Amino acid sequence: MPPDDPPVRVRFKAALGISAIGVGVLGGVGLATFHYADGTSYLSTDPAACVNCHIMQSQYDSWQKASHHTVAACVDCHLPHAFVPKYLAKAEHGWNHSKGFTLQNFPEPIRMSPRSASQVQGNCVRCHGELVHAQAAGSGGAPDCRHCHADVGHGPRAGLGGPLRDGELEQGDRS
């Protein structure tokens, strides 16, 4: 055995120990953050999970008064319906939202990505395909539903009702 072999083992064990502590700390911080953010709620289909993040409160309030409130929740319009794609999309949305809110680099008002807009369109057609069959056949595909129905799920025309919360004044309402 070479004479320098025991110190190499000691350095390896020290590096392994430090790595294990680092992984443990990162895992602990991740679990604490997941608990603090009520992360398990995002695994459900409950629309209240969408308002864990305060910035979605006006969308949630308007959805409660909108025409789709009794027949569709957030996940029905905004996510795929198959199990694996749904949870992959939830993970992608969760990552994008947490990154944007942590770094404060998201647009106001929040906008859907092209992929999310395509998913919403697909879900509109999935539910209302019978109604738009003639338009889809005549135009080579279903027209973009949000062009005419942008506020069906939630939005200004759905009627928020009640007093505005602090900071919700529209740009034109400010003195």
WOUR-V947240 format. One record per backbone hydrogen bond with DSSP energy under -0.5 kcal/mol. NH is the residue of the N-H (numbers start at 1). CO is the residue of the C=O. Records with the same first field share a line. If there is no record, write none. Layout:
NH: CO / CO
This chain:
5: 2
8: 4
9: 5
10: 6
11: 7
12: 8
13: 9
14: 10
15: 11
16: 12
17: 13
18: 14
19: 15
20: 16
21: 17
22: 18
23: 19
24: 20
25: 21
26: 22
27: 23
28: 24
29: 25
30: 26
31: 27
32: 28
33: 29
34: 30
35: 31
36: 32
37: 33
38: 35
39: 34
41: 38
42: 39
43: 40
44: 41
49: 46
50: 47
51: 48
52: 49
54: 52
56: 53
57: 54
60: 56
61: 57
62: 58
63: 59
64: 60
65: 61 / 62
66: 62 / 63
68: 152
69: 66
71: 68
72: 68
76: 73
77: 73 / 74
78: 74
79: 75
86: 82
87: 83
88: 84
89: 85
90: 86
91: 87
92: 88
93: 89
94: 90
95: 91
96: 92
97: 93
98: 94
99: 95
100: 96
101: 97
102: 98
103: 99
104: 100
105: 100
117: 113
118: 114
119: 115
120: 116
121: 117
122: 118
123: 119
124: 120
125: 121
126: 122
127: 123
128: 124
129: 125
131: 128
132: 128
133: 129 / 130
136: 132
137: 133
138: 134
139: 135
140: 136
141: 136
145: 143
147: 144
148: 144 / 145
149: 145
150: 146
152: 149
158: 155
159: 155 / 156
168: 165
173: 170
174: 170 / 171
